[in-house]
Amino acid sequence: MGIHKAGQDYLEAILMLKNCSNVVRSIDIAEKMGVSKASVSFATKALLSDGYITMNADKEIELTRKGMALARIIYERHQFLTCWLESLGIDRQTAEHDACRMEHDLSVKSFAAIKHFVAMHSDAFASDK
């Protein structure tokens, strides 16, 4: 996906925060991700220089079109994989953790195949619950 896993996590966190609030600042990201402000500062500098985010004079962070596109892909993968794992009987906490790991490493081809399989067999997963 052209960006390291940590960067993807930051983009996903920014998107999730933006969906809940109109303003996203470094402190919000640090709290959401459970990391230091210094870690967020380092990551945002890299994301800024790579064109994934912008930051205005008030230090409000926005996703660029490029950043938003990638953040949406990561977020969709995370949500889908979490729900899929839960449908297989995995508890929510484990499903969230595993989905976070899988969302980064799964190829586009494999993710599409899993989505297709689940769509074709959604009745079987629903009846197992």
Buried (B, 14 or more C-beta within 10 A) or exposed (E): BEBEBBBBBBBBBBBBBBEEEEEBBBEBBBBBBEBEEEBBEEBBEBBBEBEBBEBEEEEBBBBBEBBBEBBBBBBBBBEBBBBBBBBEEBEEEEBBBBBBEBBBEBEEEEBEEBBEEBEEEEEEBEEEE
